[in-house]
Amino acid sequence: MKFRLLITLFTITTVLSAQGIEFEHTPWKEALSKAKEDGKAMFVDSYATWCGPCKRMAKNVFTKAAVGDFFNENFINLKLDMEKEDGVTFGHKYPVSAYPTLYFISGDGAVIHKEKGGKDEAKLIQMGELVLRKYDTSGQFEEEYEKGNRDYDLVFNYVKALNKAGKPSLKISNAYIRSKPEITEEQRLLFILEAAVESDSKLFSEIVENNKKIKNLVDEDVFVKKITKATSATVAKAIEYEVPSLLDEAIEAYKSTVGNNKLAILKMERTYHKNTGGKKEYLELSKKQYKEVKKDVAELNKLIQELMVYQKNEKYQGLLEDGYKQLVKLDDSEMNIINYCKMLKRVDKSEEAIELVDKKIKEFSKQEKKTNSLERFRKFLEKDA
């Protein structure tokens, strides 16, 4: 449960999010080499162009912001048409008897996990979480460490592997730093960035003290992701023990390192109140976040997805209606229009929904864009009116 909460927190608080999974556009052997080089597992969607569940996942699951955030951070992702050359070659080594077949493969080519059939957003992320727990490479460093080997690369990679597997690493990291190893300042700073897995720790205070130096050593997105994970872990502790001061500490840690990013801080606050029963606070913070993201398609879409669990709650219906309306202004895809109209129907505005669908069908027809989904949805609205 705690591991899942940390994954959820990281997905919610990161501000470097993408809308959907970013798939590699290389042969599978090259993608596998990249996975080995990056120390990640490779996720493979083995599909066929005629497969219905494959199409639904491609349209409705892989495009989800939360799925993209999670998979882009943790895996090297690849889609393979199993009826084309590269897919056929892949199939010789990794047999596929049903579509889609979802593979998770280590950098050395070993199958970590495999499942057949389409998955929804929640189940796909659950699969990914399972793989992260199973893909534990810390054992290859543990034996040497227990023998007393304190070589910098070994300890650094050991801590990194423990962190990826969601295992405790602070004890080892603190012991290593206390031993005053003969390492360069650059090595020390990079180690601290990897080791500071919680923002309410002495190790993290060193990141604050050496903020500028560390930023000069790593790419900005790497730095922000590390800080986000550390602050997320502290927010998780704040939730687990219901200690608001830990939330405040996490927010201050984020401000001291990344900066006063309103969106990231709002997300942390919303996550805390959502998981500790602060219903009134959660609603007010959601309204504030809407104002912050209303011109950003990806972030607005993500917020709406999070709030859809409250679509039957009258307190949220106005916010969701406004959100969908704004989303259609920014991106009038068939899916966004249909979702907006479903919301209108839920709040007894079916006539307004029909008018919008008719208007968009005319607009799309003039632009020679597909209207199949809208026309089918129009019949549904008329029948149900």
Stockholm file with secondary structure:
# STOCKHOLM 1.0

chainA/1-385         MKFRLLITLFTITTVLSAQGIEFEHTPWKEALSKAKEDGKAMFVDSYATWCGPCKRMAKNVFTKAAVGDFFNENFINLKLDMEKEDGVTFGHKYPVSAYPTLYFISGDGAVIHKEKGGKDEAKLIQMGELVLRKYDTSGQFEEEYEKGNRDYDLVFNYVKALNKAGKPSLKISNAYIRSKPEITEEQRLLFILEAAVESDSKLFSEIVENNKKIKNLVDEDVFVKKITKATSATVAKAIEYEVPSLLDEAIEAYKSTVGNNKLAILKMERTYHKNTGGKKEYLELSKKQYKEVKKDVAELNKLIQELMVYQKNEKYQGLLEDGYKQLVKLDDSEMNIINYCKMLKRVDKSEEAIELVDKKIKEFSKQEKKTNSLERFRKFLEKDA
#=GR chainA/1-385 SS CHHHHHHHHHHHHCSSCCSSCCCBCSCHHHHHHHHHHHTCEEEEEEECTTCHHHHHHHHHTTTCHHHHHHHHHHEEEEEEETTSHHHHHHHHHSCCCSSSEEEEECTTSCEEEEEESCCCHHHHHHHHHHHHHHCCCTHHHHHHHHTTCCCHHHHHHHHHHHHHTTCCCHHHHHHHHHTCCSCCHHHHHHHHHHHCCSSSSHHHHHHHHTHHHHHTTSCHHHHHHHHHHHHHHHHHHHHHHTCHHHHHHHHHHHHHHTCCCHHHHHHHHHHHHHHTTCHHHHHHHHHHHHHHHTTCHHHHHHHHHHHGGGTTCHHHHHHHHHHHHHHHHHCCCHHHHHHHHHHHHHTTCHHHHHHHHHHHHHHHHHTTCCCHHHHHHHHHHHHHC
#=GC SS_cons         CHHHHHHHHHHHHCSSCCSSCCCBCSCHHHHHHHHHHHTCEEEEEEECTTCHHHHHHHHHTTTCHHHHHHHHHHEEEEEEETTSHHHHHHHHHSCCCSSSEEEEECTTSCEEEEEESCCCHHHHHHHHHHHHHHCCCTHHHHHHHHTTCCCHHHHHHHHHHHHHTTCCCHHHHHHHHHTCCSCCHHHHHHHHHHHCCSSSSHHHHHHHHTHHHHHTTSCHHHHHHHHHHHHHHHHHHHHHHTCHHHHHHHHHHHHHHTCCCHHHHHHHHHHHHHHTTCHHHHHHHHHHHHHHHTTCHHHHHHHHHHHGGGTTCHHHHHHHHHHHHHHHHHCCCHHHHHHHHHHHHHTTCHHHHHHHHHHHHHHHHHTTCCCHHHHHHHHHHHHHC
//
